[in-house]
Amino acid sequence: MSNDSYVEVTAEALPLYCPTPAVSLWSAHPRVAIPVDKLGEARCPYCGTLYKFKGELPKGHH
């Protein structure tokens, strides 16, 4: 699946999980943590949504 779009997230969205609360339950996949704060960007292994972190990455998170 090729998807050129992405979702920008900020520190307020952390910890980030996909699907987000805005996704309809009928079309949701199992909830999975997305490590966007570790890499700057990360893709959901289920639906392929690309999340990109916007702003300064938080420090001190494990």
ChimeraX attribute file (.defattr): number of C-alpha atoms within 10 A of each C-alpha:
attribute: neighborCount
match mode: 1-to-1
recipient: residues
	/A:1	6
	/A:2	6
	/A:3	9
	/A:4	7
	/A:5	9
	/A:6	14
	/A:7	11
	/A:8	14
	/A:9	18
	/A:10	16
	/A:11	15
	/A:12	7
	/A:13	12
	/A:14	15
	/A:15	12
	/A:16	18
	/A:17	16
	/A:18	22
	/A:19	21
	/A:20	12
	/A:21	9
	/A:22	7
	/A:23	11
	/A:24	9
	/A:25	9
	/A:26	6
	/A:27	7
	/A:28	14
	/A:29	12
	/A:30	8
	/A:31	12
	/A:32	14
	/A:33	12
	/A:34	21
	/A:35	18
	/A:36	25
	/A:37	25
	/A:38	14
	/A:39	11
	/A:40	15
	/A:41	18
	/A:42	18
	/A:43	16
	/A:44	18
	/A:45	11
	/A:46	13
	/A:47	13
	/A:48	14
	/A:49	19
	/A:50	18
	/A:51	22
	/A:52	18
	/A:53	21
	/A:54	15
	/A:55	11
	/A:56	10
	/A:57	15
	/A:58	11
	/A:59	8
	/A:60	5
	/A:61	8
	/A:62	5
